[in-house]
Amino acid sequence: MEMRTLTTTVGPHHYVFRYAAGQEDHVVDEVMRLADDPRADFGWPEAARMCFEAVNAATAEGPGADSPARRSRL
């Protein structure tokens, strides 16, 4: 099982999300929950970037990501 990591630093805080490939929906839910928490020093701009990175990694490495048809479109 491939593990993926998303990280960001906001002020003195370091946020690290580790998740299994294919579990992007769960990490996106947690990132959004954290952004919605007024106690966290983690806002929607950070959440948007991290969600984009998770979804981008999933689509870039999804089924057929290295197929000849996909490579020809790159």
Contacts in CASP RR format, 6 or more apart in sequence:
PFRMAT RR
TARGET T0000
AUTHOR 0000-0000-0000
METHOD contacts of the structure
MODEL  1
MEMRTLTTTVGPHHYVFRYAAGQEDHVVDEVMRLADDPRADFGWPEAARM
CFEAVNAATAEGPGADSPARRSRL
1 20 0 8 1.000
1 21 0 8 1.000
2 20 0 8 1.000
2 21 0 8 1.000
3 18 0 8 1.000
3 19 0 8 1.000
3 20 0 8 1.000
3 21 0 8 1.000
4 18 0 8 1.000
4 19 0 8 1.000
4 20 0 8 1.000
4 21 0 8 1.000
4 54 0 8 1.000
4 57 0 8 1.000
5 16 0 8 1.000
5 17 0 8 1.000
5 18 0 8 1.000
6 16 0 8 1.000
6 17 0 8 1.000
6 19 0 8 1.000
6 27 0 8 1.000
6 31 0 8 1.000
6 50 0 8 1.000
6 53 0 8 1.000
6 54 0 8 1.000
7 14 0 8 1.000
7 15 0 8 1.000
7 16 0 8 1.000
7 17 0 8 1.000
8 14 0 8 1.000
8 15 0 8 1.000
8 42 0 8 1.000
8 46 0 8 1.000
8 49 0 8 1.000
8 50 0 8 1.000
9 15 0 8 1.000
10 41 0 8 1.000
10 42 0 8 1.000
10 43 0 8 1.000
10 46 0 8 1.000
11 41 0 8 1.000
13 41 0 8 1.000
13 42 0 8 1.000
15 34 0 8 1.000
15 42 0 8 1.000
15 46 0 8 1.000
15 50 0 8 1.000
17 27 0 8 1.000
17 30 0 8 1.000
17 31 0 8 1.000
17 50 0 8 1.000
19 26 0 8 1.000
19 27 0 8 1.000
19 54 0 8 1.000
21 57 0 8 1.000
21 58 0 8 1.000
21 61 0 8 1.000
22 58 0 8 1.000
24 54 0 8 1.000
24 55 0 8 1.000
24 57 0 8 1.000
24 58 0 8 1.000
27 54 0 8 1.000
28 51 0 8 1.000
28 54 0 8 1.000
28 55 0 8 1.000
31 47 0 8 1.000
31 50 0 8 1.000
31 51 0 8 1.000
31 54 0 8 1.000
32 47 0 8 1.000
32 51 0 8 1.000
34 40 0 8 1.000
34 42 0 8 1.000
34 47 0 8 1.000
35 42 0 8 1.000
35 43 0 8 1.000
35 44 0 8 1.000
35 46 0 8 1.000
35 47 0 8 1.000
59 65 0 8 1.000
64 70 0 8 1.000
END
